[in-house]
Amino acid sequence: MPLRQVKARGSRPHSPSGLLALGREFAKFGTVGGIGIFVNFGVFNLCRGITRLPVVRCSVIATVVAIAFNYLGLRYFTYRDRRRGTPGREVALFAAFSAAGLVIENGVLYVATYAFDWNTPFQNNAFKFLGIGTATLFRFWAYRAWVFRTGPGRGPRPAPCHDAPAGHPGDPAAYRPETTAPPP
């Protein structure tokens, strides 16, 4: 029976191609997120400018609009090659992790605004940006690990590992006992 190397979920990529794939994924995530930041700040500053709503409430509204935009971008651009489980489950997980990110993002703004009384437009935008950055790290991990997971046999195939023991499925020269030819 051939030996199989099983990569644990959440483990680091072992090959340069794995790191390259992670880099591409992060770049796509960053592209969607970067556009989402413009949406977030645009709605936030528009809401602050035309309404008399409190700063954090305007920020929550802007974050919800950006979350909707980001879901579409992540599903149909960044993670379009990932399996789609039950769509309701995917949306529910995305909403749950996005809500946690919303709390992180707006919690930073809330503390700065109400605990430290840093409430100028510049300070509001600076702390909103800091909150977005903090929440983005959490969201990248959560979306990648839980919402848009790769399933077995899906996603990019890792390059064969040259340090693998004989019989590794990716090794074309490995001896397979089920064949009639003796090993080379």
C-alpha positions in Angstrom: 0.0 0.0 0.0 1.6 3.3 -1.0 2.3 5.9 1.7 0.4 9.1 1.5 1.5 12.5 2.8 -1.5 14.2 4.2 -1.3 17.9 4.7 -3.1 19.1 7.8 -5.6 21.9 7.3 -4.1 25.2 8.2 -0.5 24.0 7.8 2.0 26.0 5.9 2.6 25.4 2.3 5.8 23.3 1.9 6.8 24.2 -1.6 7.5 27.4 -3.5 4.5 26.9 -5.6 2.3 26.7 -2.4 3.7 30.0 -1.3 3.2 31.5 -4.7 -0.5 30.3 -4.7 -0.9 31.8 -1.2 0.6 35.0 -2.5 -1.8 35.1 -5.4 -4.7 34.4 -3.1 -3.7 37.2 -0.8 -3.2 39.6 -3.7 -6.8 38.8 -4.9 -8.1 39.2 -1.4 -6.3 42.5 -1.1 -7.7 43.8 -4.4 -11.2 43.1 -3.3 -10.5 44.4 0.1 -8.8 47.6 -1.3 -11.9 48.4 -3.4 -14.0 47.5 -0.3 -12.1 50.1 1.7 -12.9 52.8 -0.8 -16.6 51.7 -0.6 -16.4 51.7 3.2 -14.8 55.1 3.5 -17.0 56.6 0.8 -20.2 55.5 2.5 -18.8 56.5 6.0 -17.9 60.0 5.0 -21.0 60.5 2.9 -23.1 59.4 5.9 -21.2 61.6 8.3 -21.6 64.6 5.9 -25.3 64.4 5.1 -26.8 62.9 8.2 -26.7 63.7 11.9 -26.1 60.1 12.9 -23.3 59.4 15.4 -19.9 58.5 14.0 -19.9 54.9 15.0 -23.4 54.3 13.6 -22.3 55.8 10.3 -19.3 53.5 10.4 -21.5 50.4 11.0 -23.7 51.3 8.0 -20.6 51.8 5.9 -19.1 48.5 7.1 -22.3 46.6 6.2 -22.4 48.0 2.7 -18.7 47.1 2.3 -19.3 43.6 3.6 -22.0 43.0 0.9 -19.6 44.3 -1.8 -16.8 42.2 -0.4 -18.9 39.0 -0.4 -19.6 39.4 -4.1 -15.9 40.1 -4.9 -14.6 37.3 -2.8 -17.1 34.7 -4.0 -16.8 35.6 -7.7 -13.2 36.7 -8.0 -10.9 35.6 -5.2 -12.4 32.3 -4.3 -14.3 31.4 -7.5 -12.4 28.2 -7.9 -13.3 27.0 -4.4 -16.1 24.6 -3.9 -19.5 25.9 -3.1 -21.0 24.0 -0.3 -24.5 24.8 0.7 -24.9 28.4 -0.3 -26.9 29.2 2.8 -24.1 27.8 5.0 -21.5 29.8 3.1 -23.4 33.0 3.5 -24.2 32.3 7.1 -20.5 31.7 7.9 -19.5 34.8 5.9 -22.0 36.9 7.8 -20.9 35.5 11.2 -17.2 36.2 10.5 -18.0 39.5 8.9 -20.0 40.5 12.0 -17.0 39.6 14.2 -14.9 41.8 11.9 -17.5 44.6 12.1 -17.2 44.5 15.9 -13.4 44.6 15.7 -13.4 47.4 13.2 -15.9 49.6 14.9 -14.8 48.7 18.4 -11.5 50.5 17.6 -13.4 53.6 16.4 -15.8 53.4 19.4 -12.9 53.3 21.9 -11.1 56.2 20.2 -14.2 58.3 19.9 -15.9 57.8 23.2 -13.2 56.7 25.6 -10.5 59.1 24.4 -12.7 61.8 22.9 -10.8 61.7 19.6 -13.6 62.9 17.5 -12.3 65.1 14.6 -13.0 63.9 11.1 -9.3 63.2 10.6 -9.2 61.1 13.9 -12.4 59.3 13.0 -10.9 58.3 9.6 -7.6 57.3 11.1 -9.1 55.1 13.7 -11.5 53.6 11.2 -8.6 52.8 9.0 -6.8 51.2 12.0 -9.9 49.1 12.8 -10.2 48.0 9.2 -6.6 46.8 9.2 -7.1 44.9 12.4 -10.3 43.3 11.2 -8.8 42.5 7.8 -6.2 40.2 9.4 -9.0 38.3 11.2 -11.2 38.2 8.1 -8.5 36.8 5.8 -7.9 33.9 8.2 -11.5 33.2 8.9 -12.7 33.4 5.2 -9.8 31.2 4.1 -10.1 28.7 6.8 -13.9 28.4 7.2 -15.9 30.1 4.5 -14.1 29.5 1.2 -12.3 26.3 2.0 -10.8 24.0 -0.6 -12.3 20.6 -0.7 -10.5 17.3 -1.3 -9.4 17.1 -4.9 -10.2 20.8 -5.5 -8.1 23.9 -5.9 -4.6 24.1 -7.1 -2.7 20.8 -7.0 0.6 21.0 -5.1 3.8 20.2 -6.9 5.3 16.8 -6.2 7.6 16.7 -3.2 11.1 15.3 -4.1 11.7 14.4 -0.5 8.7 12.2 -0.4 9.0 8.5 0.4 8.7 6.0 -2.4 5.1 5.4 -3.3 4.1 9.1 -2.9 1.1 9.6 -5.3 2.8 12.6 -7.0 6.0 10.6 -7.8 5.7 9.3 -11.4 8.7 6.9 -10.9 7.4 5.4 -7.7 6.9 1.6 -7.6 3.3 0.6 -7.6 2.8 -3.0 -6.5 -0.5 -3.2 -8.5 1.5 -3.0 -11.8 3.1 -6.1 -13.4 6.5 -4.4 -14.1 9.2 -4.7 -11.5 10.7 -1.4 -10.0 13.4 0.2 -12.2 
